Structure formats: C-alpha cells, structure tokens
C-alpha cells in the first residue's frame, strides 16, 4: 500500500491545527500515517476528537499488526454503511477509503459535514481511480493540490479540499440582470429623500460584477430589459396616478392589461438571458392565464 504523500499530510495537519475542529472523521486507516498526524494535530490543539472508519478490506478484513487504537475512536465498517448509520456531524472529514465508490457518496458526506466544515478527498487525480474526478465536478468550488516539485513526491495523485460554505446560492443571471436594471431605474428616478443613492450604487456595483460584459448578446439583452422595465415603471406610475385622479375602472383595466403585455416581453427577454448564459433550467414557462 502506498502512503499518502508527506506534503498532503502536512497540509491536513496544518488545516486541523488552524481550523480547531471539535470532531474529525477519517474514512480509511491505510498505513496509519494520516491517523497519527491527525491525532498529533488534535493533541497540539488540546481539543477535538477523531473517529476512524475502516473495514480492513485491503488486509482481507483482518486487523493488520500496524494498527494502533490510542487517542481516537475506531469503528470497523465500510464507508457507505457508516455514513448511513451515524447520526454525528463533523467539522473535518478526510476521505481515503472506498476509492471505487466515494464519488457516489458525496451527498451523504455533505450531510454529515457541519456548516463551514472541511472535507478532504485523496487520490482524486490518481489515474487508477478516474471516477474520483467526478467529485471535483460535483463540488467545483474546492481547491486541488496535485503538483509535485521533487522526484520523490506523489502529489500528482491529488488532494481536493472543499469547504461547506454558508454563503447563499448565487441567483440566476437572468434574475440578477432584472434586479440590476430595476436598481438603475430607482437611482435615476427616485429622489434622495426616497432612497439612499450611495447604498443603491453599491447594489448596482454588486450586480454588475456578475455580468460578463464581453458577452455582447447578453449586454444587448440587458439594454432591452432595462427598456421594458422602464416602460413598466411608467405604466405602473400611470395607474397610480389614475387612481389618484379617480379614473374609471375600464381605463385602469386597460392599463393593467398593457402592463401584463409588457411583463410578457420582460419574461421573454429574461428567458433569452437564461439561454445565452447556459442556464436553461431557469427559463420561466408561463401558463396562458390572465396574470401571465
């Protein structure tokens, strides 16, 4: 059995020393190098516990002589069974066990990971386990370490680190563009006593950062969306003004229908934005009823 590279072990020790976890899960005992290193880091922290899970499949399901059971809890089980059985949640999870199936257990692993916790996958770029590259595709915002700088290193096997963030999921680009144009209209049309223009500009800057300005078609669609939202703003203003002037219900109804027609165009443009940004799953399909 080939041990995890010393560089990767040093990284794990540094992460645990810095993150100060209360509960760590290691899936796969292997040669014991990672286990000993995690125990060392937790002892140095003077807090935290380690649970190690392995079924000793690599040793014909027999406990090898090199295994020690000091300063951590050992559970004899396969990876999947333990994840299905346990009710514990962990601050750090180190995965180096069921290489042929770990990529199928990602959802279960995330369910066992606390918010802001770290999950570490070993061998994700090991050519012997091409399936593990699926982990990177499923969790695309992590950090991959797989470069070696000396002939004795085996970092090429890959260590992938993912943090379970509590940051809200980004809104779809079509919704972002809609909010951007509305914020721009508010800044242009509202008085200073109606809204804080400085805060509104920060909102506009925030939305603008999410727009690919090199995508000419997207930029043109945003311009069209701004125009439609501007017409809707005017139409809604006319209705409010009409109510104040006690217009008849027939006239107000006509203006409401006009707003409905404008909104259809707005939805159509947002759907085009979803298409050009490859977010077809956010295309809005309206039923053919009065409110559409």
C-alpha positions as CSV (number, residue, x, y, z in Angstrom):
1,X,0.0,0.0,0.0
2,X,1.3,3.4,-1.0
3,X,1.1,6.1,1.7
4,X,-0.4,9.5,1.2
5,X,2.3,12.0,0.2
6,X,4.1,13.8,3.1
7,X,3.1,17.2,1.6
8,X,-0.5,16.3,1.7
9,X,-0.2,15.0,5.2
10,X,1.4,18.2,6.3
11,X,-1.4,20.2,4.7
12,X,-4.0,18.1,6.7
13,X,-2.1,18.7,9.9
14,X,-1.9,22.5,9.2
15,X,-5.6,22.7,8.4
16,X,-6.6,20.9,11.6
17,X,-4.2,22.9,13.7
18,X,-5.7,26.1,12.2
19,X,-9.4,25.2,12.0
20,X,-9.6,23.8,15.6
21,X,-12.2,21.2,14.9
22,X,-14.2,19.5,17.7
23,X,-14.9,16.3,15.7
24,X,-12.9,14.8,12.8
25,X,-13.9,11.8,10.7
26,X,-11.2,9.8,8.8
27,X,-12.5,7.3,6.3
28,X,-9.8,4.7,5.7
29,X,-7.0,3.9,8.1
30,X,-4.5,2.7,5.5
31,X,-0.9,2.7,6.8
32,X,-1.9,4.9,9.7
33,X,0.2,7.9,8.7
34,X,-2.8,10.2,8.3
35,X,-4.4,8.9,11.5
36,X,-1.2,9.6,13.5
37,X,-0.9,13.0,12.0
38,X,-4.5,14.0,12.8
39,X,-4.1,12.7,16.4
40,X,-0.9,14.8,16.7
41,X,-2.7,17.9,15.5
42,X,-5.7,17.4,17.8
43,X,-3.4,16.9,20.8
44,X,-1.5,20.0,20.0
45,X,-4.8,21.9,19.8
46,X,-5.7,20.4,23.2
47,X,-9.2,19.8,21.9
48,X,-11.1,17.7,19.4
49,X,-11.8,14.0,18.8
50,X,-11.1,11.7,15.9
51,X,-13.3,8.8,14.6
52,X,-11.6,6.4,12.2
53,X,-13.6,4.1,10.0
54,X,-12.2,1.1,8.1
55,X,-13.2,-2.5,7.4
56,X,-9.6,-3.6,6.6
57,X,-10.7,-4.8,3.1
58,X,-7.1,-4.3,1.9
59,X,-5.9,-6.8,4.5
60,X,-8.6,-9.5,3.8
61,X,-10.8,-8.0,6.5
62,X,-8.3,-8.8,9.2
63,X,-6.8,-6.2,11.5
64,X,-3.2,-5.6,10.4
65,X,-0.4,-5.5,13.0
66,X,0.5,-1.8,12.4
67,X,-3.0,-0.6,13.6
68,X,-3.0,1.2,17.0
69,X,-6.0,2.4,18.9
70,X,-4.7,5.3,21.0
71,X,-6.3,8.7,21.3
72,X,-9.1,8.1,18.8
73,X,-12.3,6.0,18.3
74,X,-12.2,3.2,15.8
75,X,-15.3,1.9,14.0
76,X,-15.0,-1.3,11.9
77,X,-17.2,-0.6,8.9
78,X,-17.2,0.2,5.3
79,X,-17.6,3.8,4.2
80,X,-21.2,3.7,2.9
81,X,-22.6,1.8,5.8
82,X,-21.1,4.1,8.4
83,X,-22.4,7.2,6.7
84,X,-25.9,5.7,6.6
85,X,-25.6,4.6,10.2
86,X,-24.1,7.5,12.1
87,X,-26.0,10.5,13.4
88,X,-22.9,12.5,14.1
89,X,-21.8,15.7,12.3
90,X,-18.2,16.5,11.7
91,X,-16.1,19.7,11.4
92,X,-13.5,17.9,9.2
93,X,-13.9,14.7,7.1
94,X,-10.9,13.0,5.4
95,X,-11.8,10.5,2.7
96,X,-9.3,8.0,1.7
97,X,-11.2,4.7,1.8
98,X,-13.6,3.4,-0.8
99,X,-11.9,4.7,-3.9
100,X,-14.2,2.9,-6.3
101,X,-17.4,4.4,-4.8
102,X,-16.6,7.6,-2.8
103,X,-17.8,9.8,-5.7
104,X,-21.2,8.2,-5.2
105,X,-21.3,9.1,-1.5
106,X,-20.7,12.9,-1.9
107,X,-24.3,13.8,-0.8
108,X,-24.1,11.6,2.3
109,X,-20.7,13.1,3.2
110,X,-22.0,16.7,2.9
111,X,-25.0,15.8,5.1
112,X,-22.5,14.7,7.8
113,X,-20.4,17.8,7.5
114,X,-21.1,20.9,9.7
115,X,-21.6,24.3,8.1
116,X,-18.1,25.9,7.4
117,X,-16.6,22.4,7.8
118,X,-13.9,21.0,5.5
119,X,-13.9,17.7,3.5
120,X,-10.7,16.4,2.1
121,X,-10.6,13.8,-0.7
122,X,-7.4,11.9,-1.5
123,X,-6.5,10.4,-4.9
124,X,-8.9,12.5,-6.9
125,X,-6.4,12.7,-9.9
126,X,-5.0,9.2,-9.5
127,X,-5.2,7.6,-12.9
128,X,-6.1,4.3,-11.2
129,X,-9.4,5.9,-10.0
130,X,-10.8,8.1,-12.8
131,X,-14.2,8.0,-11.2
132,X,-12.9,10.2,-8.3
133,X,-12.6,13.1,-10.7
134,X,-16.4,13.2,-10.5
135,X,-16.0,14.7,-7.0
136,X,-14.4,17.8,-8.5
137,X,-17.3,18.1,-10.9
138,X,-19.9,17.8,-8.2
139,X,-18.1,20.2,-5.8
140,X,-16.5,22.7,-8.3
141,X,-15.5,25.4,-5.8
142,X,-12.9,23.5,-3.9
143,X,-9.1,23.5,-4.1
144,X,-7.0,20.9,-5.9
145,X,-3.4,20.1,-4.9
146,X,-1.7,17.7,-7.3
147,X,1.6,19.2,-8.3
148,X,4.9,17.6,-7.4
149,X,8.2,19.5,-7.3
150,X,10.6,16.7,-6.5
151,X,11.0,13.2,-7.9
152,X,10.1,11.5,-4.6
153,X,6.8,13.3,-4.2
154,X,3.5,11.7,-5.3
155,X,1.3,14.8,-5.1
156,X,0.1,14.1,-8.6
157,X,-2.4,11.7,-7.0
158,X,-4.4,14.7,-6.0
159,X,-5.7,16.1,-2.7
160,X,-9.0,18.0,-3.1
161,X,-10.3,20.3,-0.3
162,X,-13.8,21.6,-0.1
163,X,-15.4,23.9,2.4
164,X,-19.1,23.7,3.1
165,X,-19.9,27.4,2.9
166,X,-22.9,29.1,4.4
167,X,-22.8,31.7,1.7
168,X,-26.2,31.9,-0.1
169,X,-26.5,30.2,-3.5
170,X,-26.0,32.9,-6.2
171,X,-29.1,34.0,-8.0
172,X,-29.6,33.1,-11.7
173,X,-28.1,35.5,-14.2
174,X,-31.5,36.4,-15.6
175,X,-32.8,37.4,-12.2
176,X,-29.5,39.3,-11.5
177,X,-29.9,41.3,-14.7
178,X,-33.5,42.1,-13.9
179,X,-32.5,43.4,-10.4
180,X,-29.7,45.4,-12.0
181,X,-32.0,47.3,-14.4
182,X,-34.5,47.9,-11.6
183,X,-31.8,49.3,-9.3
184,X,-30.6,51.5,-12.2
185,X,-34.1,52.9,-12.7
186,X,-34.5,53.6,-9.0
187,X,-31.3,55.5,-8.9
188,X,-32.4,57.6,-11.9
189,X,-36.0,58.2,-11.0
190,X,-36.2,58.4,-7.2
191,X,-35.3,61.4,-5.1
192,X,-32.7,61.5,-2.5
193,X,-35.3,61.7,0.2
194,X,-36.9,58.5,-1.1
195,X,-33.8,56.3,-1.2
196,X,-30.1,56.3,-0.2
197,X,-28.4,56.7,-3.6
198,X,-25.0,55.6,-2.1
199,X,-26.4,52.2,-1.0
200,X,-28.2,51.8,-4.2
201,X,-25.0,52.4,-6.2
202,X,-23.3,49.6,-4.1
203,X,-26.2,47.4,-5.1
204,X,-25.7,48.2,-8.8
205,X,-21.9,47.6,-8.5
206,X,-22.6,44.2,-6.8
207,X,-25.0,43.1,-9.6
208,X,-22.6,44.4,-12.3
209,X,-19.8,42.2,-11.1
210,X,-21.9,39.2,-12.0
211,X,-22.3,40.3,-15.7
212,X,-20.0,39.1,-18.4
213,X,-19.5,42.4,-20.2
214,X,-17.6,40.6,-23.0
215,X,-20.8,38.8,-24.0
216,X,-22.2,41.3,-26.4
217,X,-25.5,39.4,-26.8
218,X,-26.0,39.5,-23.0
219,X,-25.2,43.2,-22.8
220,X,-27.8,43.9,-25.6
221,X,-30.4,41.8,-23.8
222,X,-29.8,43.8,-20.6
223,X,-30.3,47.0,-22.5
224,X,-33.6,45.6,-23.8
225,X,-34.6,44.5,-20.3
226,X,-33.9,48.0,-19.0
227,X,-36.1,49.5,-21.7
228,X,-39.0,47.1,-20.8
229,X,-38.7,47.7,-17.1
230,X,-38.7,51.4,-17.8
231,X,-41.9,51.1,-19.8
232,X,-43.4,49.0,-16.9
233,X,-42.3,51.7,-14.4
234,X,-44.1,54.4,-16.4
235,X,-47.3,52.3,-16.9
236,X,-47.5,51.4,-13.2
237,X,-47.0,55.1,-12.4
238,X,-49.9,56.0,-14.7
239,X,-52.1,53.5,-12.9
240,X,-51.2,55.0,-9.5
241,X,-51.8,58.5,-10.9
242,X,-55.1,57.3,-12.4
243,X,-56.3,56.0,-9.1
244,X,-55.4,59.3,-7.5
245,X,-57.4,61.1,-10.2
246,X,-60.2,58.7,-9.9
247,X,-60.0,57.3,-13.4
248,X,-62.8,54.8,-14.3
249,X,-62.2,51.1,-13.8
250,X,-62.4,50.5,-17.5
251,X,-59.4,52.8,-18.2
252,X,-57.4,51.4,-15.3
253,X,-58.2,47.9,-16.5
254,X,-56.8,48.7,-20.0
255,X,-53.6,50.0,-18.4
256,X,-53.3,46.8,-16.3
257,X,-53.6,44.7,-19.5
258,X,-50.8,46.9,-21.0
259,X,-48.6,46.1,-18.0
260,X,-49.4,42.4,-18.4
261,X,-48.3,42.6,-22.1
262,X,-45.1,44.4,-21.1
263,X,-44.4,41.7,-18.5
264,X,-44.7,39.0,-21.1
265,X,-41.9,40.8,-23.1
266,X,-39.9,41.1,-19.8
267,X,-40.2,37.3,-19.2
268,X,-39.2,36.6,-22.8
269,X,-36.0,38.7,-22.5
270,X,-35.1,37.0,-19.2
271,X,-35.6,33.6,-20.9
272,X,-33.2,34.7,-23.6
273,X,-30.7,35.7,-21.0
274,X,-31.0,32.3,-19.4
275,X,-30.3,30.7,-22.9
276,X,-27.2,32.8,-23.7
277,X,-25.8,32.2,-20.2
278,X,-26.4,28.4,-20.4
279,X,-28.8,28.5,-17.5
280,X,-31.8,26.9,-19.4
281,X,-33.1,25.4,-16.1
282,X,-34.2,28.9,-15.1
283,X,-36.3,29.6,-18.2
284,X,-39.7,30.8,-16.9
285,X,-42.6,29.0,-18.5
286,X,-45.9,30.9,-18.0
287,X,-49.3,29.4,-18.3
288,X,-51.7,31.1,-20.6
289,X,-53.9,32.8,-18.0
290,X,-54.9,36.3,-17.1
291,X,-52.0,37.0,-14.8
292,X,-49.3,35.8,-17.3
